[in-house]
């Protein structure tokens, strides 16, 4: 962590290195499978206007695996591998939230992807007793670390826009630091995710799906991508 006046920068890097031995077949040499996984997360923030305005930028990267098709693991938590290269899909902890929809709900975490996240927050009302009311917005551009893992074999996965309004009541005797949460708080959040080519079907897959789906009038079934949206209301009391 680096702190300088109103500026904050934080970074965390993690890796998983090792190997997994395979059970050798008869008269064959046991060649272990390597494990080479890497993850990086950064947060940058600058405060202005009596700390009411906060401009941020986040970046995260989880290494991907060129021997795997698909970003999300199967029902048993494993992924089907096509080759004997190192296992290299890194997965963030699922409670590290960077968006409302794509990584949080569709993938369930950051895994085999990297993202860019500019954001801004502003407190329209901010009192020394902890009471505040404000809003914020963030844009998250997500890409696949290995394009072969994306369903559409393209790196661009999607762009998400997240908006929120938040309110916190004065916290009484808990603390007088407006940067800390206390007492009653609420937030209204809205997110919309626009999928890109990395989440689309391959041309051959589109034809195969349209061949089995009923046509829409005189046209083939629509297999194009559509946006995803979410609305969340949070109400809570800190005590």
Residue frames relative to the residue before (quaternion, step in Angstrom):
aa qw qx qy qz dx dy dz
X 1.0000 0.0000 0.0000 0.0000 0.00 0.00 0.00
X 0.0952 -0.7687 0.6315 0.0354 3.54 -1.04 0.90
X 0.0375 -0.7929 0.6079 -0.0207 3.58 -0.76 1.11
X 0.1245 0.7699 -0.6184 0.0962 3.58 -0.89 0.94
X 0.8144 -0.1714 0.0507 0.5522 3.54 -0.33 1.32
X 0.8255 -0.1659 0.1475 0.5190 3.60 -0.54 -1.17
X 0.6065 0.5721 -0.3342 0.4396 3.58 1.29 0.09
X 0.0107 -0.7861 0.6179 -0.0112 3.56 -1.04 0.84
X 0.0238 0.7708 -0.6361 0.0250 3.55 -1.02 0.90
X 0.0013 0.7908 -0.6110 0.0346 3.55 -0.89 0.99
X 0.0003 -0.7883 0.6151 -0.0146 3.56 -1.13 0.68
X 0.0329 -0.7710 0.6358 0.0154 3.53 -1.16 0.68
X 0.0826 -0.7888 0.6090 0.0077 3.56 -0.91 1.01
X 0.0013 0.7972 -0.6031 0.0282 3.56 -0.96 0.86
X 0.0399 -0.7911 0.6100 0.0208 3.55 -1.17 0.56
X 0.1831 -0.7289 0.6478 0.1241 3.51 -1.30 0.53
X 0.0370 0.8111 -0.5765 0.0922 3.57 -0.46 1.24
X 0.3931 0.7092 -0.5225 0.2635 3.56 -0.91 0.84
X 0.3167 -0.7247 0.5614 0.2437 3.53 -1.18 -0.55
X 0.2588 -0.7439 0.6018 0.1326 3.52 -1.25 0.61
X 0.3418 -0.7529 0.5276 0.1949 3.57 -0.70 1.05
X 0.2939 -0.7408 0.5807 0.1663 3.53 -1.08 0.80
X 0.4945 -0.6222 0.5020 0.3410 3.56 -1.14 0.54
X 0.3291 -0.7882 0.4793 0.2020 3.63 -0.42 1.13
X 0.4514 -0.6420 0.5421 0.3005 3.53 -1.16 0.64
X 0.6870 -0.4924 0.3301 0.4203 3.55 -1.21 0.34
X 0.8484 0.0898 -0.1164 0.5086 3.56 -0.96 1.00
X 0.6052 0.5226 -0.3777 0.4668 3.61 1.14 0.56
X 0.4993 -0.6457 0.4941 0.2993 3.53 -1.22 0.61
X 0.3914 -0.7137 0.5333 0.2302 3.56 -1.01 0.85
X 0.0633 -0.7953 0.6029 -0.0040 3.58 -0.40 1.25
X 0.3179 -0.7692 0.5140 0.2075 3.63 -0.43 1.10
X 0.4196 -0.6696 0.5547 0.2604 3.54 -1.29 0.52
X 0.3834 -0.7394 0.5085 0.2186 3.56 -0.81 0.97
X 0.2205 -0.7301 0.6289 0.1511 3.55 -1.29 0.45
X 0.0956 0.7869 -0.5960 0.1282 3.59 -0.58 1.18
X 0.1863 0.7944 -0.5465 0.1886 3.56 0.06 1.30
X 0.0364 -0.8100 0.5845 -0.0294 3.58 -0.94 0.93
X 0.0092 -0.7981 0.6023 -0.0113 3.55 -1.08 0.77
X 0.0443 -0.7883 0.6135 -0.0123 3.55 -1.08 0.79
X 0.0193 0.7755 -0.6307 0.0211 3.58 -1.02 0.86
X 0.0196 -0.7915 0.6107 -0.0088 3.58 -0.96 0.90
X 0.0947 -0.7593 0.6411 0.0596 3.53 -1.27 0.58
X 0.0386 -0.7805 0.6240 -0.0072 3.56 -0.93 0.96
X 0.0453 0.8076 -0.5836 0.0717 3.58 -0.88 0.95
X 0.0590 -0.7652 0.6402 0.0319 3.53 -1.13 0.77
X 0.2072 -0.7884 0.5730 0.0840 3.56 -0.88 1.02
X 0.0312 0.7858 -0.6157 0.0490 3.55 -1.10 0.77
X 0.7899 0.2997 -0.2370 0.4797 3.56 -1.38 0.14
X 0.7134 -0.4558 0.2364 0.4770 3.55 0.63 1.22
X 0.6438 -0.5558 0.2833 0.4431 3.57 1.11 0.81
X 0.4332 0.6942 -0.4733 0.3262 3.60 1.20 0.24
X 0.7326 0.3477 -0.2004 0.5498 3.58 1.11 -0.70
X 0.0072 -0.7891 0.6133 -0.0327 3.56 -0.87 1.02
X 0.0889 -0.7881 0.6091 -0.0017 3.54 -0.61 1.23
X 0.0130 -0.8410 0.5389 -0.0459 3.54 -0.66 1.07
X 0.0855 -0.7588 0.6401 0.0845 3.50 -1.37 0.25
X 0.0681 -0.8043 0.5902 0.0098 3.55 -0.78 1.05
X 0.0431 -0.7728 0.6330 0.0183 3.52 -1.17 0.67
X 0.0453 0.7956 -0.6030 0.0373 3.54 -0.99 0.82
X 0.0545 -0.7958 0.6031 0.0028 3.56 -1.10 0.74
X 0.0348 -0.7596 0.6495 0.0019 3.53 -0.95 0.98
X 0.4575 -0.7153 0.4509 0.2752 3.58 -0.59 1.11
X 0.3063 -0.7544 0.5581 0.1601 3.55 -1.16 0.69
X 0.3977 -0.7022 0.5498 0.2156 3.53 -1.36 0.09
X 0.3305 -0.7778 0.5068 0.1703 3.57 -0.55 1.17
X 0.6551 0.4987 -0.3135 0.4732 3.60 1.24 -0.17
X 0.6686 0.4543 -0.2845 0.5154 3.58 1.28 0.22
X 0.2017 -0.7362 0.6303 0.1412 3.54 -1.09 0.76
X 0.7316 0.3476 -0.2847 0.5127 3.56 -0.61 1.12
X 0.3701 -0.7449 0.5214 0.1906 3.54 -1.03 0.86
X 0.7354 0.3904 -0.2297 0.5040 3.58 0.95 -0.82
X 0.4680 -0.6730 0.4860 0.3031 3.62 -0.94 0.76
X 0.5996 -0.5818 0.4190 0.3556 3.54 -1.28 0.39
X 0.7689 -0.3702 0.2539 0.4553 3.55 -1.33 -0.09
X 0.7135 0.4272 -0.2554 0.4932 3.60 1.11 -0.61
X 0.5951 -0.6033 0.3501 0.3991 3.57 1.29 0.19
X 0.6569 0.4976 -0.3042 0.4778 3.60 1.27 -0.08
X 0.2906 -0.7349 0.5867 0.1768 3.53 -1.31 0.38
X 0.4704 -0.6638 0.5038 0.2904 3.57 -1.05 0.79
X 0.1969 -0.7972 0.5657 0.0749 3.55 -0.82 1.07
X 0.3507 -0.7558 0.5243 0.1758 3.56 -1.08 0.82
X 0.8012 0.1870 -0.0865 0.5617 3.59 1.18 -0.40
X 0.5631 -0.6160 0.4509 0.3165 3.53 -1.36 -0.04
X 0.3440 0.7399 -0.5087 0.2748 3.59 1.14 0.44
X 0.6945 -0.4760 0.3193 0.4349 3.60 -1.23 0.17
X 0.4738 -0.6263 0.5378 0.3066 3.54 -1.20 0.62
X 0.0638 0.8712 -0.4741 0.1101 3.59 -0.32 1.18
X 0.4465 0.6549 -0.4948 0.3562 3.63 1.12 0.40
X 0.1707 -0.7862 0.5897 0.0713 3.58 -0.57 1.19
X 0.1409 -0.7932 0.5899 0.0547 3.57 -1.07 0.79
X 0.3867 -0.6966 0.5588 0.2303 3.56 -0.90 0.97
X 0.5995 -0.5066 0.4541 0.4216 3.55 -1.30 0.21
X 0.5266 -0.6784 0.4041 0.3149 3.63 -0.84 0.90
X 0.6574 0.5109 -0.3312 0.4441 3.63 1.14 -0.36
X 0.5406 0.5645 -0.4314 0.4506 3.61 1.25 0.15
X 0.1017 -0.8440 0.5266 0.0114 3.55 -0.03 1.34
X 0.0731 -0.7919 0.6054 0.0320 3.57 -0.94 0.93
X 0.7894 0.0929 -0.0588 0.6040 3.60 1.26 -0.24
X 0.5717 -0.5991 0.4405 0.3466 3.57 -1.32 -0.09
X 0.8112 0.3144 -0.1198 0.4782 3.59 1.01 -0.76
X 0.7912 0.4011 -0.2481 0.3893 3.57 0.21 -1.26
X 0.7712 0.3168 -0.1986 0.5152 3.60 0.52 -1.10
X 0.6838 0.5187 -0.2931 0.4214 3.58 1.02 -0.75
X 0.8138 0.2529 -0.1082 0.5120 3.60 0.92 -0.89
X 0.7169 0.4426 -0.2717 0.4651 3.62 0.87 -0.85
X 0.7714 0.2803 -0.1638 0.5473 3.60 0.82 -0.96
X 0.3544 -0.7514 0.4541 0.3218 3.58 1.26 -0.57
X 0.7878 -0.0443 0.0027 0.6143 3.61 1.27 0.00
X 0.5649 -0.5305 0.4728 0.4194 3.58 -1.30 -0.01
X 0.2300 0.7706 -0.5624 0.1924 3.60 -0.59 1.12
X 0.8448 0.0393 -0.0687 0.5292 3.55 -0.74 1.09
X 0.6656 0.4623 -0.2920 0.5080 3.58 1.23 0.41
X 0.1351 -0.7392 0.6370 0.1721 3.52 -1.37 0.00
X 0.1558 -0.8076 0.5682 0.0267 3.54 -1.14 0.69
X 0.2195 -0.7083 0.6530 0.1541 3.51 -1.40 0.40
X 0.0224 -0.8394 0.5399 -0.0578 3.57 -0.71 1.08
X 0.0353 -0.7704 0.6365 -0.0004 3.65 -0.13 1.20
X 0.0085 0.8087 -0.5861 0.0488 3.57 -1.03 0.78
X 0.0825 -0.7677 0.6322 0.0638 3.53 -1.32 0.33
X 0.0352 -0.7692 0.6379 0.0120 3.56 -1.15 0.77
X 0.0190 -0.7952 0.6060 0.0019 3.55 -1.09 0.68
X 0.2898 -0.7436 0.5820 0.1560 3.56 -0.95 0.96
X 0.2754 -0.7698 0.5550 0.1533 3.58 -0.43 1.20
X 0.7653 0.1411 -0.0720 0.6238 3.56 1.17 -0.71
X 0.1384 0.7875 -0.5862 0.1305 3.57 -0.77 1.01
X 0.0317 -0.8153 0.5771 -0.0362 3.56 -0.54 1.23
X 0.6166 -0.5749 0.3830 0.3777 3.61 -1.11 0.53
X 0.6484 0.5360 -0.3267 0.4307 3.60 1.14 -0.51
X 0.6591 -0.5339 0.2993 0.4370 3.60 1.28 0.18
X 0.5430 0.6158 -0.4135 0.3937 3.60 1.19 -0.25
X 0.1661 0.7848 -0.5843 0.1231 3.55 -0.93 0.89
X 0.0848 -0.7509 0.6535 0.0442 3.50 -1.31 0.56
X 0.2002 0.7970 -0.5443 0.1687 3.57 -0.78 0.97
X 0.2911 -0.7380 0.5810 0.1816 3.51 -1.35 -0.17
X 0.0891 -0.8010 0.5909 0.0359 3.53 -1.27 0.35
X 0.1237 -0.7689 0.6234 0.0698 3.52 -1.33 0.36
X 0.0193 -0.7812 0.6240 -0.0023 3.54 -1.16 0.67
X 0.1750 -0.7450 0.6349 0.1056 3.55 -1.18 0.70
X 0.0816 -0.8046 0.5881 0.0126 3.57 -0.79 1.04
X 0.1177 -0.7688 0.6277 0.0325 3.55 -0.74 1.15
X 0.0978 -0.8272 0.5534 -0.0036 3.55 -0.52 1.23
X 0.0240 -0.7929 0.6085 -0.0235 3.57 -1.03 0.89
X 0.4944 -0.6456 0.4975 0.3021 3.55 -1.22 0.50
X 0.4699 -0.6758 0.4886 0.2894 3.58 -0.94 0.87
X 0.7521 0.1321 -0.0894 0.6395 3.58 1.18 -0.67
X 0.4199 -0.7489 0.4430 0.2582 3.59 -0.46 1.18
X 0.6004 0.5879 -0.3673 0.3988 3.61 1.10 -0.63
X 0.6327 0.5425 -0.3403 0.4354 3.60 1.15 -0.48
X 0.5983 0.5613 -0.3651 0.4401 3.59 1.17 -0.48
X 0.5826 -0.6104 0.3968 0.3614 3.64 -0.93 0.78
X 0.7508 0.3724 -0.2133 0.5022 3.58 1.02 -0.77
X 0.4157 -0.7315 0.4431 0.3094 3.59 1.32 0.14
X 0.5725 0.5040 -0.4159 0.4952 3.55 1.00 0.95
X 0.5583 -0.6530 0.4002 0.3189 3.57 -1.05 0.72
X 0.6729 0.5067 -0.3172 0.4356 3.60 0.90 -0.83
X 0.1683 -0.8192 0.5456 0.0543 3.57 -0.58 1.20
X 0.7490 -0.3504 0.2306 0.5129 3.57 0.95 -0.75
X 0.2910 -0.7076 0.6156 0.1889 3.51 -1.40 0.24
X 0.1030 -0.8078 0.5803 0.0127 3.55 -0.86 1.02
X 0.1745 -0.7540 0.6267 0.0909 3.53 -1.10 0.82
X 0.0552 -0.8028 0.5934 -0.0192 3.57 -0.71 1.14
X 0.0614 -0.7919 0.6074 -0.0146 3.56 -0.88 1.06
X 0.0508 0.8036 -0.5928 0.0147 3.57 -1.14 0.55
X 0.1739 -0.7038 0.6757 0.1335 3.50 -1.39 0.52
X 0.0351 -0.8174 0.5749 -0.0104 3.60 -0.85 0.88
X 0.0746 -0.7719 0.6306 0.0306 3.53 -1.25 0.62
X 0.0207 -0.7725 0.6346 0.0050 3.54 -1.07 0.81
X 0.3640 -0.7328 0.5345 0.2117 3.57 -0.84 1.02
X 0.6342 -0.4929 0.3966 0.4445 3.56 -1.21 0.25
X 0.3922 -0.7882 0.4453 0.1631 3.53 -0.88 1.00
X 0.4957 -0.6896 0.4270 0.3105 3.61 1.16 0.33
X 0.8248 -0.2304 0.1733 0.4864 3.58 -0.81 -0.97
X 0.4375 0.7135 -0.4706 0.2795 3.62 1.20 -0.03
X 0.7321 -0.2925 0.2059 0.5798 3.57 0.83 -0.95
X 0.3367 -0.7236 0.5653 0.2086 3.53 -1.28 0.33
X 0.4855 0.6398 -0.4400 0.4017 3.56 1.19 0.54
X 0.3343 -0.7822 0.4849 0.2034 3.64 -0.36 1.16
X 0.5934 0.5692 -0.3758 0.4274 3.59 1.21 -0.23
X 0.6797 0.4431 -0.2806 0.5127 3.58 1.29 -0.24
X 0.4413 -0.6991 0.5044 0.2491 3.52 -1.14 0.68
X 0.1878 0.7740 -0.5883 0.1402 3.55 -0.97 0.86
X 0.7738 0.3082 -0.2342 0.5014 3.58 -1.15 0.55
X 0.7606 -0.3361 0.2733 0.4836 3.57 -1.18 -0.59
X 0.0619 0.7815 -0.6193 0.0422 3.55 -1.01 0.80
X 0.0337 -0.7830 0.6210 0.0086 3.55 -1.23 0.52
X 0.0456 -0.7818 0.6215 0.0208 3.54 -1.28 0.45
X 0.1630 -0.7393 0.6460 0.0975 3.53 -1.14 0.77
X 0.0465 -0.8303 0.5533 -0.0475 3.57 -0.52 1.23
X 0.0382 -0.7749 0.6309 0.0060 3.54 -1.12 0.79
X 0.0000 -0.7997 0.6000 -0.0224 3.55 -0.95 0.91
X 0.0533 -0.7687 0.6364 0.0342 3.55 -1.15 0.69
X 0.1600 -0.8002 0.5766 0.0391 3.55 -0.84 1.06
X 0.1662 -0.7799 0.6007 0.0577 3.56 -0.82 1.09
X 0.2588 -0.7924 0.5291 0.1586 3.64 -0.30 1.18
X 0.2385 -0.7624 0.5891 0.1220 3.53 -1.17 0.70
X 0.8207 -0.3420 0.1726 0.4239 3.56 -1.33 0.03
X 0.6038 0.5911 -0.3627 0.3931 3.58 1.08 -0.59
X 0.7166 0.4154 -0.2460 0.5033 3.60 1.20 -0.43
X 0.5251 0.6441 -0.4125 0.3733 3.59 1.24 0.08
X 0.5862 -0.5386 0.4569 0.3970 3.56 -1.34 0.04
X 0.5004 -0.5918 0.5283 0.3468 3.55 -1.26 0.43
X 0.6700 -0.5202 0.3234 0.4195 3.65 -1.10 0.56
X 0.6751 0.4917 -0.3033 0.4587 3.61 0.89 -0.85
X 0.6417 0.5184 -0.3204 0.4656 3.56 1.07 -0.73
X 0.6183 0.5477 -0.3475 0.4437 3.57 1.01 -0.75
X 0.6727 0.4937 -0.2993 0.4628 3.59 0.90 -0.92
X 0.6590 0.5131 -0.3160 0.4500 3.58 0.97 -0.83
X 0.6664 0.4897 -0.3082 0.4702 3.59 0.99 -0.81
X 0.6668 0.5001 -0.3080 0.4587 3.57 0.93 -0.84
X 0.6094 0.5689 -0.3528 0.4249 3.60 1.15 -0.54
X 0.7485 0.3777 -0.2161 0.5004 3.60 1.10 -0.59
X 0.6334 0.5161 -0.3442 0.4625 3.60 1.19 -0.33
X 0.5272 -0.6232 0.4519 0.3599 3.62 -1.02 0.63
X 0.5031 -0.6690 0.4505 0.3105 3.60 -0.95 0.80
X 0.4037 -0.6723 0.5656 0.2554 3.52 -1.30 0.44
X 0.7861 -0.1617 0.0626 0.5933 3.55 0.17 1.29
X 0.7860 -0.2383 0.2190 0.5267 3.55 -0.72 -1.13
X 0.6484 0.5054 -0.3126 0.4759 3.58 1.29 0.05
X 0.5743 -0.5813 0.4505 0.3598 3.51 -1.23 0.54
X 0.6546 -0.5183 0.3759 0.4019 3.56 -1.23 0.48
X 0.4486 -0.6949 0.5036 0.2496 3.54 -1.06 0.85
X 0.0188 -0.8021 0.5966 -0.0210 3.61 -0.65 1.12
X 0.3516 0.7452 -0.4957 0.2745 3.58 1.18 0.49
X 0.5857 -0.5912 0.4323 0.3472 3.55 -1.28 0.41
X 0.1401 -0.7743 0.6105 0.0900 3.57 -1.20 0.54
X 0.5772 -0.6053 0.4245 0.3469 3.56 -1.18 0.52
X 0.2626 -0.7260 0.6118 0.1722 3.55 -1.30 0.47
X 0.0864 -0.8045 0.5875 0.0143 3.57 -1.02 0.83
X 0.0316 -0.7844 0.6191 0.0232 3.54 -1.23 0.50
X 0.1021 -0.7493 0.6513 0.0629 3.55 -1.22 0.65
X 0.0237 -0.8036 0.5938 -0.0333 3.58 -0.82 1.03
X 0.1228 -0.7553 0.6401 0.0681 3.55 -1.10 0.83
X 0.1042 -0.8006 0.5899 0.0116 3.55 -0.73 1.12
X 0.0175 0.7663 -0.6408 0.0436 3.57 -0.91 1.00
X 0.1759 0.8076 -0.5444 0.1428 3.57 -0.79 0.95
X 0.2128 -0.7377 0.6245 0.1435 3.52 -1.37 0.27
X 0.2324 -0.7551 0.6012 0.1200 3.56 -0.86 1.02
X 0.1234 0.7955 -0.5834 0.1076 3.58 -0.80 1.00
